[in-house]
Amino acid sequence: RPGRKHKFRINYLPMTYTASTTVKRDFIFNGQLFRLNLPVTTDLSWKTWAIGYEYDFLYRDRWFVGFVLQMKATDIQANLQAPIGTEFARAQAPIPTLGGIARVYVVPNISITGELIGFKIPEGIDERYQAHYVDFDLYGTVNFNDYVGAQLGYRSLDLGYIFEQDHGDFKAKGIYFGGVVRY
């Protein structure tokens, strides 16, 4: 980091999800109608790289509060397999985000952090183009030394878009385990 209150950030978030179920209601995916009681297998892959800057405008020895400005490169692929056929969709997009972060050190090597970042294209600009992205992350970190640590947290992602006739919504939330490497 270039100064006490300034940080450059890089983050990689890979998520995968696989499930099999019987459809509980009719839905359309990629133009294909999936009817009630149809067995479907779903595979989802979501990879995100984020590069950003953090400025901690309130900074004390055991806590800080700051804002985050970053660019996310997102790659999402969804596959649905059913007796009627296989459909897939892939979307890649850069997402600029802005948000806030707060951290408190409960002891010198253990911290609790909350971060909320997002982006929105409001409905009032153009009804054909709307989007929102909200990422909430609450986690604890145990630092083994100045360079390496482990995290346990809860994360919630909510995104949606409308681009002319194409639209989609995605929500994911849950507990995770991660690692931290600092320079």
Number of C-alpha atoms within 10 A of each C-alpha: 12 7 7 9 15 14 14 14 15 12 11 12 11 11 12 12 10 12 10 13 11 13 15 12 10 11 12 9 14 10 8 12 11 21 15 12 12 15 16 18 16 17 15 17 15 17 15 18 15 18 15 17 16 20 20 19 11 12 15 9 8 12 16 18 19 18 18 20 18 19 16 18 15 17 16 16 15 18 16 20 15 15 10 13 10 13 15 14 12 12 10 13 11 13 17 18 20 18 18 18 19 18 19 18 16 12 9 11 13 16 18 18 18 18 19 19 20 20 16 17 14 12 12 8 9 11 11 13 17 18 17 16 19 18 18 17 18 18 19 20 20 18 18 12 9 10 10 13 17 15 17 15 17 15 17 15 16 15 17 15 18 17 13 11 7 10 13 11 11 10 11 11 13 10 12 11 12 12 12 14 10 10 6
